[in-house]
Amino acid sequence: MNNSQRDHQTAVTWIEGEIENMIRNLGKPNASSAATSCITLAYMLRAIDDSEHRHYRARIEQIYANYTNSPKQGAAA
């Protein structure tokens, strides 16, 4: 695995972890701030590409949409 592949895998693992933390904290203030920040940073450092950036941003929006539309307001992802 070269450095670029390792950077990509590290970024994806980090993003996935922050999204899981966000899901656990839905309903609390700034629940998505860490996930959003790491997605942006990974993109700026070119560890993820444009399509992955869009994918992760859309995933956060979808998680919030599911949470907002959930009768229990807790069933996300």
C-alpha positions in Angstrom: 0.0 0.0 0.0 1.5 3.3 -1.0 1.3 6.6 1.0 -1.7 7.9 -1.0 -3.7 4.7 -0.4 -2.8 4.7 3.2 -3.9 8.4 3.6 -7.1 7.5 1.9 -7.8 4.5 4.1 -7.0 6.6 7.2 -9.3 9.4 6.1 -12.2 7.0 5.4 -11.8 5.3 8.7 -11.7 8.6 10.5 -14.8 9.9 8.6 -16.7 6.7 9.3 -15.9 6.9 13.0 -17.0 10.5 13.2 -20.2 9.7 11.4 -20.9 7.0 14.0 -20.2 9.5 16.8 -22.6 11.9 15.1 -25.3 9.3 15.0 -24.9 8.6 18.7 -25.1 12.4 19.4 -28.1 13.3 17.1 -30.3 15.8 18.8 -27.4 17.4 20.7 -26.0 20.8 19.6 -23.3 20.6 16.9 -23.7 16.8 16.6 -22.3 16.9 13.0 -19.5 19.4 13.5 -16.7 16.8 13.9 -17.9 14.7 11.0 -18.3 17.7 8.8 -14.9 19.1 9.7 -13.0 15.8 9.1 -14.8 15.4 5.7 -13.7 18.9 4.7 -10.2 18.4 6.0 -9.8 15.1 4.2 -11.0 16.7 1.0 -8.7 19.7 1.4 -5.7 17.4 1.9 -6.8 15.4 -1.1 -7.2 12.2 0.9 -10.7 11.9 -0.6 -11.9 13.0 -4.0 -14.8 15.1 -5.2 -17.2 12.2 -5.5 -16.4 10.9 -2.0 -16.7 14.4 -0.6 -20.2 14.7 -2.1 -21.1 11.2 -0.9 -20.2 11.8 2.7 -21.9 15.2 2.8 -25.0 13.7 1.3 -24.8 10.9 3.9 -24.8 13.4 6.7 -27.8 15.2 5.2 -29.6 11.9 4.8 -28.9 10.9 8.4 -30.4 14.2 9.6 -33.4 13.8 7.2 -34.1 10.3 8.6 -33.7 11.6 12.1 -36.0 14.6 11.5 -38.7 12.5 9.8 -38.5 9.7 12.3 -41.6 9.4 14.6 -39.2 8.7 17.5 -36.6 11.2 16.4 -33.8 8.7 17.1 -33.8 6.2 14.3 -31.0 7.3 12.1 -28.9 5.7 9.4 
